[in-house]
Amino acid sequence: MQNPKYAFRMRGTLPSRLDAFSDVVFGFALTLLVVSLEVPRTFDELMVAMRGFLPFAICFALLLFIWYRHYVFFRCYGLHDALTIVLNSLLLFVTLFYVYPLKFLFTLITSQLRSDHVQIAITQSNIPALMIIYGLGYAAVHLLFGLLHLHAYWKRRELELTATELLDTRIVMSENFALMIIGLASAIAASVSNPVKAGFSGWIYMLIGPIITIFRTIQGRKRRSLEAQLDREGRTAEEIRSSAVRA
C-alpha cells in the first residue's frame, strides 16, 4: 500500500475550460458510437441493433480508458500552458477521428466470431490497410500521452515534483512510449504481410498486458526502495520537494 506521505500531489483540483472542452469532445466521441440514432420500429430492426452491442461495449471501454488516463494526467499536473493545449488538442483530434475506424474494426471482429457477414463487409485485400489504420491510431494516442508526461517532466521545477513524483512520471512516460511501439509494430507487420496473413498482426497487441505488468512492477519496486531511502534519511515532504526541484 502506498505511503500517504509520498502520494502524488493533485495539482489540477479545480475544473478549467480545457477540462470542460475535453469532456465535451469525449462525450461527442461516445455519441458517435451509438448503435443507431433511430428507435427500432420492428423486432428485426431491434435485433440488428442488438448485434451492435458487443462492439459498442468494447469501443466504449477503450474510450473510457483514454478519458481516464486523460483525467488522471490533468488531475496530477494541472498544466494548461500552450504546449499542453496543443498536445491535448492533438489527442482529442486523434480520438475523435478514430471513432469510426475503431467501431468498424470491432464490429468486423465480432461479426466474424458470430459468422455474421451481413452486418459489415470487407474484402481480404483491405485487411492490411485496416490494421495499419488501427495501429497508427493506437501508436498516436500513446505517443501523445508520452509527450504530455515528458512535458510535465521538463516542467518539474515549476511543478515542484518530488522524487517519487518524478519516478512515477518517468515510468508512465516510458510505458506510453513502449505501448506506442506495439502499435507501430502491428502496423508495420500488416504492411509487409500478404492480405491473407495481415490479420495476424493483431496478435502483437497481446504484448500490452505483459508490458504494462512489467512497467507497473518496476514502478512498484523502485517506489518502495525510494520511499524506504527517504524514510531512512528522515526528510519531511517539504524537504523532499525542495531537493527534487533543485535537481
N, C-alpha and C positions, 0 to 999 in steps of 0.2 A: 504494500500500500504506500502511496506517495506521501512523503512528509509534507504537511501543510506549510511548513516554513519555506519549502522550496517550490511551492505550487506556482504555475505560470501566472504572472500578474495580468489581469484583464485590463487592457488599455482602451478598449473600444466599447465601453459600457453604455454610452449614450447613442441613440439612433441618429443617423445622419441622412442627408439627401442621397448620398451614394448607396447606403444600405437600402433605402426605400426604393430607389431606382432598380437596384439589382434584384430585389424581391419581386418587383413588378415583372421584370424580364423572365425570371424563373417561373413565375405564375403563368405568364403567357406561353412559355415553352410547354408547361404541363397541359395547358388548354389545347395546344396543337396535337397532343397525344390522344385526345378524346376519341373513342371508337367511332362515334357518329354524332354529328351536330343535330340530327333529326331524331325524334322519338319514333321507334319502330311502329309501323301501322299494322303489321301482320306477325303471326308467330314465326314464320320463316325468316322475316327480317330480324326479329329478335334473336333467333338462333345464330344468324350470320353475325350480328353484333357481339353475341356472347363468345364467339370463336376468337374475337379480338381481345378477350380479357387477359390471357396469359402474356402476350407481347406487350400489352398496355402496362401490366403489373411490373414486368421486367424493366421497361423503359422508365416507368415512374420511380422505381427503386434506384436506378442509375442516376437519374436527375436529382433525386433526393440526396444521394450520396455526394454529388458535386455541390449541391446547395449547402450541405452540412459542412463540408471542408471549407467552402467559401465563408460561411458563418463563423467557424472557428478561427480562421485567419484574421478576420476583421475584429473579432472579439479580443484576440490575443494582442494584436499590434495596433489597431486603431489608426492605421495610416490612411491619409486622404490627400497626399501630395500628387503632383501632376503625373509622375511615372506610375504610381499606384492606380490612378484613374485610367491611364492608357492601358495598362496590363489587365485591369479589371474589365474594361470595355471590350478588349480582345477576347477575354474569357467568355463574356456574355455573348459576344457575336458568334464564337465557335459553338457554344452550347445551343444557341437558338438555331443556327444554320443546320446543325446535325440532328435536329429532332426527327425530321422525316427519314433521312438515311438510317437512323437508329431504329425507328419504328419499322421501316421496310425490312431491315436485316432480321430482326427478331420475329416479325410476322412470317417471314420466309422460313426461318428455322423451325418455329412451332408448327407451321402448316406441313412441313416435311415430316416432322415427328408424328403428325396425325395422318400422314399420307393424303393430305388435302391440298391438291394442286389447283383448286379453283379460285381460292381466295387471293392468291398472289402468284404472279408468273415471272420467270426469269430464265433466260437461256444459259446453257452451260458456259458459253463464251463470255458472259457478263460477270461470272463469279469472281475472277481475279480483280476486276475493276471495283466490285462491291467491297471486297476485302481490303483493297488499297484505300478506298474512301474511308472505311471504318477505322483502319489502322492509323491513318494520318490524323483523323479527328481525335482518336484516343491519345495519340502522341502529343497533339497540340494542347489538349486540356491539361495534361500533366506537365508539359513544358511551361505553360503559363503559371501554374501553381508553383513550380520550382523557381521560376523567375520572381514571383511575388515574395517567396521566402528568402531568396537571395537578396532582394532589395531590402527586406527587413533586416537581414544580417548586415548589410552595408550601413544601415542607419542605426546600428546597435548602440552607438554613443548617445544619439538623440533620444532613442527609446529607453536608454538606461537598462539594457538587458543584463540580467545576472548571468553567472557562469552556467547555471543549469538551464536557463532560458536560451543561451547561446547554443548549448549542446542540443536541446530539443529542435531549435531552428535548423541547425546543420543536418540533423538526422532526417527530418521531414523533407528538407530541400533535396537531399541525396536520394531519398525514397522516390520522390516525384520524378527526378531525372532517370532513375532506374526503370520506373514504370513507362516513362516516355520511350525508352529504348525498346521495350516489349512491343509497343505499338508500331514503331518503325521497323522492327524485325519482322513482324507479321506482314506489314505492307510490302517489304522487300521480298519476303518469301512468296507472297502471292504474285508479285510482278515477274518473278523468274520461273514460276511453276507453269505447267500446262494447265488449261482450263479444268481438266478432269481432277487434278490434284490440288488446285488452288484452295479449295475449301479446307484442306488440312492445315493451312497456315493459321487457322483459328485455334488450333491446339496450342499454339505458342502462348496464348492467354492463360493457360493452365499454370504458367510460372508466376502469375500475380500473387497467389496465396503464399507460396514459399518465399518470394521476395519480401512481401510485407512482413511475414513472420520473422525473417532474418533481421530486417531493419528494426522492428519493434523489440526483438530480443537484444540486439546490440544497444539500442537506446536504453532499455531497462537496466542492463548490466553497467553501462557507463554512468548512468544517472545514479545508481546506488553507490558506485565507487566514488563518484564526485561528491555526493551528499555526505558519505562517511568521512571523506577527506576534509570537507568544510566543517563538519561537526568536531573533528579532532582539533582543527585549528581554532575552534570556538568563536568564529566570527559571527556577527549579527547579520541580519538580512540586509541592513543598510550598508554595512562594510563590504558584503559580498557584491552588492550592486555597484558600489563605488569602484571597487577593484576591477570589475568587468568593464566598466565604462572607460577606465584608463588604459585597458589592454588594447 
